[in-house]
Amino acid sequence: MSASSLEWWYPLGGGLLIGLSAGLYLLFNGRVTGISGMASVALGLARASSRLLPTLFLAGLLIGTLIATEWLRRPSIQVTSALPLLIVGGLLVGYGTRLGAGCTSGHGVCGLARLSPRSLAATGTFMVMAGITVFLMRHAFGATA
């Protein structure tokens, strides 16, 4: 088999690993896997009984990314936006994460799996706003990508 015929394995494998890690984290820690919340705890911005597990989990994400890019494939990434736009976008995402009391990993992966109405509303809002953003960027502002 050629490498291109196996391209669908990468997202499937990644999705399965995300689901497995979220399930195991909930099983062993009793908490949902919200990356923004874990980052807040790991950086000491939020209170928690221990920073060890969130820090190890985030380190595992980074190490897993390095392993995947070295051994499986190296994705082609092209940054087409200006640095100030990227910074403003990142700050808006961070603000939205705090405003929505969670990020896509916490609400979209864990909350929906637990049938949380709040997570359903948050994930629906994420998706609608993403669609509006793409529409505006492509049709109102003429951006391509």
Number of C-alpha atoms within 10 A of each C-alpha: 5 6 7 7 8 9 10 9 10 13 10 11 11 12 13 12 12 17 17 12 14 19 19 15 17 14 11 8 11 10 14 21 27 21 18 18 21 23 17 16 20 21 12 12 11 12 10 13 6 11 17 11 14 22 17 13 18 15 12 12 14 12 11 12 12 13 12 15 11 10 8 10 11 11 8 5 6 7 8 9 10 8 10 9 10 13 11 11 12 12 12 12 13 15 12 14 16 13 10 18 16 22 24 19 20 22 28 20 21 22 22 18 13 12 11 14 12 14 24 17 14 22 23 14 13 17 12 11 12 12 12 11 13 15 14 13 14 13 11 10 10 9 12 9 9
